[in-house]
Amino acid sequence: MAGRHSKRPGLHVRIPEQSVSRPVGIVDSRTRVEHVVAGGVVAPHRLSYLAKCGAEILAASLTDPGRARCAQCAR
């Protein structure tokens, strides 16, 4: 037995895409320090990124920042 809400027509709403890319924190697998990277450059197939502080980092998936966050990226 269906409830009365199941008989209402569905409303198709398109979710707008975000035009602003926000910075993303990525942990370096070598130093285990979290660096800030521009959100627009993050892609699932990339392994290395250029951080805000200028360091080239090797992305570590599902890694907790063991040591800390980069002080230069935080500025």
C-alpha positions as CSV (number, residue, x, y, z in Angstrom):
1,M,0.0,0.0,0.0
2,A,1.6,3.2,-1.1
3,G,1.4,6.4,0.8
4,R,-0.2,9.6,-0.6
5,H,3.2,11.2,-1.2
6,S,4.3,8.4,-3.6
7,K,1.6,9.5,-6.1
8,R,2.8,13.1,-6.5
9,P,4.7,13.9,-9.7
10,G,8.4,14.3,-9.3
11,L,9.9,17.7,-9.5
12,H,13.0,17.8,-11.8
13,V,15.4,20.4,-10.5
14,R,18.9,20.8,-12.0
15,I,21.6,21.5,-9.4
16,P,23.7,24.4,-10.6
17,E,27.4,23.8,-11.0
18,Q,29.8,25.7,-8.7
19,S,31.8,28.3,-10.5
20,V,34.2,29.0,-7.7
21,S,36.9,26.4,-7.0
22,R,37.8,26.3,-3.3
23,P,41.3,25.3,-2.1
24,V,41.7,21.7,-1.1
25,G,44.0,20.2,1.6
26,I,46.1,17.3,0.3
27,V,48.5,15.2,2.4
28,D,52.0,14.6,1.1
29,S,52.8,10.9,1.3
30,R,56.5,11.5,1.9
31,T,56.3,14.1,4.7
32,R,52.7,13.5,5.9
33,V,52.1,17.2,6.0
34,E,48.9,18.7,4.6
35,H,49.3,21.3,1.9
36,V,46.8,23.6,0.2
37,V,46.1,23.1,-3.5
38,A,43.8,25.0,-5.8
39,G,40.5,23.1,-6.1
40,G,40.4,23.4,-9.9
41,V,43.5,21.3,-10.5
42,V,42.5,18.3,-8.3
43,A,41.7,15.3,-10.5
44,P,41.4,11.6,-9.6
45,H,44.1,10.5,-12.1
46,R,46.8,12.9,-10.9
47,L,49.5,11.8,-8.4
48,S,51.5,14.9,-7.9
49,Y,50.4,18.5,-7.3
50,L,52.0,21.9,-6.9
51,A,51.0,23.3,-3.5
52,K,50.3,27.0,-2.7
53,C,53.7,27.2,-0.9
54,G,55.5,26.0,-4.1
55,A,56.3,22.5,-2.9
56,E,55.6,19.6,-5.3
57,I,53.6,17.0,-3.3
58,L,52.8,13.4,-3.9
59,A,49.2,12.8,-3.0
60,A,48.4,10.2,-0.4
61,S,44.9,8.9,-0.5
62,L,42.9,8.5,2.8
63,T,45.9,9.6,4.9
64,D,45.4,11.6,8.1
65,P,47.9,14.5,8.4
66,G,50.3,12.9,10.9
67,R,52.6,15.8,11.5
68,A,50.7,19.0,10.8
69,R,49.6,21.5,8.2
70,C,52.0,23.5,6.1
71,A,52.6,26.9,7.7
72,Q,53.4,28.6,4.4
73,C,50.1,27.3,2.8
74,A,48.1,28.5,5.8
75,R,49.0,32.2,5.1
